[in-house]
Amino acid sequence: MNVAILILNYNGKDLLSSYLDSVVTHKEDAEVWVVDNGSTDDSLDVVKNNFPKVKILALDKNYGYAKGYNLAVSKIDADLYCFLNNDVRVSLDWVAPMRQLFETQQHLGFAQPKIVSDHDESIFEYAGAAGGHLDMFGFPYCRGRYLHHCEKDQGQYDIPEKVAWASGAAFWVRKTAFTQLDGFDERFFMHFEEIDLCVRGKAADWITMCNGNVKVAHLGGGTLATNQPKKLYYNIRNSLWTYTKTIPAFPLLLIIIFRLGFDFLLGLFYFLIFKYGHVWAIVKAHNHFFWVFPSTFSGRRKTVMPFRLTSVFVKFLIAKVNPK
């Protein structure tokens, strides 16, 4: 299987300067591409002047994560892609074992390596850790991270295992699965699109795994800080879109009712601490979700139940009581 490592970039010249060298050094026989989303800084000059082995696909504007990668796959041919954030540091022997996992698992559509923090590689990183699941209320969480609690990496997730979703920070994709599912949902622009793709993949009998034998380090927050209203908006809206497209009608109704109540209380909390931008993000997310609900629901294909019968909040409390 030939591999292409695609790094989507928007005004990330400093991140490329810091992290791209590790990707080039340890690319093995893979092609490395910087897919530039219409940057207005000197990103392309940094690549051209310092990394002559890296190929460039320059898009004319910022299409976001979803459409940016969809366009890249339509123009760059490979059997296997790694969609890699521009703030990920890789090390020796990471391409071959990831490719081998896809070669031995014929129904594997998506995968990720173990993701630790670039600040402290003994601790899992928030955005992905050791692969993700979805709790009974539709909230995503990771093996190694519950809410904002990140575990120490003590080898507890080193065995390759199936997960519900893989992180977009280092997202390995079989082209066959990607094209069968028509790629990412471009309405998402950014956030939750990899979860949506993995859930749709599960409905089409593709599996997702985390290969804990491979480790990469992620800076995190390099594109959009975790406390920004825009991130909150995309996560709420896009998660509700995902579940409308993919889960059966009865649990979907319960999820929507629960999320309305939960997000109302969350909005009230932000209002009391004077974070009015966050309040507006919640209102806008629900407004946009319900505006397209009829067309989203009517466009459903196969449905699936990707949730676990537990709550991420219970897991968080257990992790706080019994830290590892």
Helices and strands as residue ranges (DSSP letters): E 3-9, H 13-25, E 31-37, H 43-50, E 55-59, H 64-75, E 80-84, E 88-89, H 95-104, E 108-117, E 132-134, E 140-142, E 145-146, E 149-150, E 161-163, E 170-174, H 175-180, G 186-188, H 193-203, E 207-218, H 229-246, H 249-272, H 276-291, H 293-298, H 312-321
